[in-house]
């Protein structure tokens, strides 16, 4: 007996038609999204482009045509003034030294504190975490006066420890590391303890190797905070030998009668360049760290 011929797959054709109908709006929505993102990127980058182009202009050209983009007579005079006359190397060394030790301190102490709050049981654990969360809500400027008094009584004014030690551990860094380490499986740590590993070895051999993304995120944010810091280095530094780049930029871009805008823009380019290079090098880890810790 012959088998009946199956009916044509009309529902499939309708489904394909509906899918084809959805493809158009999807492409249009992606085009709109990309357009908005490109416009937002352009709005973000245009001030930096104006700063870069303005750093090659003379003071007179900047005053005559502040809205102009391309320099009419490009010059490197602003950069040579910073590098030759204003001892840029000294200020760069101070900023780099303070930033590097601040980053190293945050990576060490914040990861240790985050591990303790996430995986260890001890008296006062909840109270300590509540204090960390409270410090996240306190503006840093509020602590400047008592911090300055403490540093002055210790005799550390106008020294590198005064610029470094108050910021070797941050509440945000502790919270960041705690949130990431909290998601690590307890079975992994128990297996390390069964094998005879102590707390230090478990932390250094098991936990830290798994914390690459949050450590990179913490390194970037600590470096940016230290590199851009202006108010505390201005207060804690009493001599030019301890000035950092933001302090030198603010003080030496002021002439006798007016602001030296070309000098200010060139100094800003020199200050921003290391930050941009660091972020570009570690941006993948930065995104992974933010996504892994669930910070919005």
N, C-alpha and C positions, 0 to 999 in steps of 0.2 A: 504493500500500500504506500503510495507516494506521500511524502511529508508535505504539509502545507507550507506555502511560501511565507516567510515572516514579513510583517508589515514594515514599511520604511521607518527608520528611527526619527520620527518627527519631533519628539520631545528633545532629542539631542540637538537637532537643528535650532529649536527655540532657545535651548540653553546657550548654544554658541552665539546666537543672535543677541541674547541678553548680555553675554560676556563681551561681545564686540561693542555693544552699546556702552558698557561700563568702562571700556578701555579709553574712550575719548575723554570723559571727565577726569579719569585718573591721570592721563597725560597732562591735561590742562592744569590740574591741581599741583602736579609736580613742577610744571613750568612756573606757576605763580609762586610756589615755595622757593624755587631756585632764584627767581627774580628778586623776591624780598630779601633772601640771604645775601645776594650779590650787592644789593643796595645798602644793606646793613654793614657789610664788609667794607664797602667803599666809604661810607660815612665814618667808620672807625679808623680807616687807614689814611684818609685825607689830611687830618691834622698832623700825623707823623710825616707824611710826604711834604707838607708845607714847612714843617720844622727842618727837615733834611735839606730842602732847597734853600730855605732862608739862612741856613748856616754858612752858605757860600756867598752871601751878600754882604756888602759893606753896611756900616751904620747909616750912612747917608741914603743909600738906596732903600733900606728898610723904612726909614722915616718918610721918604718921598712917596713911596708906593707900597704901603704895608699889605695891600690886597694882592699884589702881584705874585706870580708863581715862579716863573723861570728867572734866574738872575741874569741881569744884562751884562755884567762884568764879573764872572765867577772868580772867587779868590779863596785861597786857603789860609788867609791871614788870621781868621778867628781860631782855627785849629792850631796854627803855629804859636799863637799867643798862649794858648793853654799848655801846649807841650813844652815850650821853651821858657816863657816868662813866668808862668803861674805855677810851676812845679806840679804838673798834673800827675806825674809818676808817683810822687809821694802820697797824694790824696787817693790815687787808685790803689796803692799798696795798703793804705789804712782801711779802705772800704772792703777790699778783697780779704784781708786778714780777719776783720771783724765778721764778715759774712761767712767765711769758711768755718771758723770756730763756732759760730752760732748754729750753723747747719749741722755740724758734727755733734754738738751738744744736744740738739733737738732729736736727731736720729737715735742717739744713745738713750737719753733719759726718757723721752716720750715713749719709745718702744718698750723700755723696761716697765714704766708705769702702766702703759696700756696692757701689757702682758699680766701684770699683777692684778689689775682691776678686772680683767676678762677671765682668767683661768685659776687664780689662787683664791683661797678662802682664808680670811684673817679678820680680826676684830676691827670694826670701824670702816669696813670696805664701802658700805653704802654711804656713810657720811663723807668719806673722802671723795667718792665719785660725785656726790651732791656739791661739794666744795668746788670741784673742777667745773661742773656745769654752771655754778654761780659765777665763777671767774670769767666764763665765756660771755656773760652778760654785763660785766663791768668794763667800761671804757678804759683803755690803757692810760689816758691822760690823767685819770683820777689818782693813779698810783705814782705819778711822777714826783710829787713833793715828798712823800715818805720814802720813796726809793732814793731820791737825791740825798736826803738826810742820812739814810743808812749808809750809802756809798761814801759820803763825806766823813762820817764817823769812823769808817774803816780805813780812811786815808787813801782811797783809790781814785780820787778826782784827777782828771787829766791823765788817765792810764788806760791801757788796752783792756784790763779786766773790768773796768767800769763800763766800757762799751759792750762787753761780751757777756759777762756773768748774769746780769739781770734777765737775759733773754735766751738762755741755753735750754729752757724748757717752757713750752707754751701750753695753755689749757686746750687750745684747738688741736695741737699735735697729740696730746694724751687722748683726747676724745676720738680722733681719727684712728689711731693705732688700736685703741680698745675696741672700736666697732669692727675693725677687720679681724683682729685676733679672736674676737668672740665667735666668729663663724668657722674657725678652724675646728675640725673634729676632735672631740676629747679622746677618742680611741687612739688617735695618733700619739698624743702625749702620754697616755697610759702605757702604750707599747714601749715608748722610750724609757719610761720609769721602770717597767718590768725588766728591760735590758740593763738596768743599773745606772741610767743617766740621772744626774741630779738636776736641780732647777736651773743652774747656770748652763750646763751642757744642753739641756732640753731647749732652753731659750736660744742659745747661740747656734746649735746644730740643727734644730727642727723648726723653731718658730721663725727666726729671722730670715732663713732662705726662702720661706713662703710669703714674706711680706714685701716683695719687691715693688709692686705698684703703690701701696700706701707710703712706703719709704721714699719713693721718687716724688710722690705728691708732696709729702712733708718737706723734702729737700727743696723743691721749687718754691713753695710758699714761704719757707723760712728764709731762703736766699732773697726773695723779692722783698720781704718785710725788712730784713736787715740792710739790704742795699739801698732801699728807698728811705730809710729812717732819717729824719731830719731833726726833730725837736730834741730827742734825747742826746744825740751826739753834739748838738749845739750847746746843751746845758752841761754835759759831762766833760766836754773838751774845753780847756782854758787856753791852750796855745795852738798855733797853726800846725805844729808837728803832729797833732792828733786829729785834725779835721778830716772828715770823710768827704766824699765827692758831693753829696747834696749840700753840705754846709759850705764847702768852697764855692760851689756853683751859685749859691744865694748871695754870698758875701762879695765875691770878686767880679760878679757881673754888674755891679753898681759902680758907675763912674762918679765923677765929682758933681755933675749936674743932672745926669739922667742915667737910665738903665742902658747898658751896652747890649742891645738886643741881639746883634750878631754873635757876640761872645756868649750870651745866654743860650742861644739856639745851638751853637756848636758844642757847648758843654753838655746840653741836654742830649745831643746825639751820642756823645761819648759815654754818658751815663746809661742811656737806654740800650745801647748795643749789646753789652754782656747779658742783660736780662733777656733780650729777644733770642740771642744765641742759645742760652740755657733752656728756655722754654721750647724752642724748636727741637732741640736735641732730646728732650724728655717728655714731649707732649703726649706720646703714646702711653707712657706709664702714668702720666697725670690723669688722663681720661680713664684708664683702667682703675686707678686708685679711687677716684671719685665714684665710679660706678660700683666698685666692689664694696665700698663702705656704705653705700646707700644714702650719701649726703645729697640733699636737694638744694 
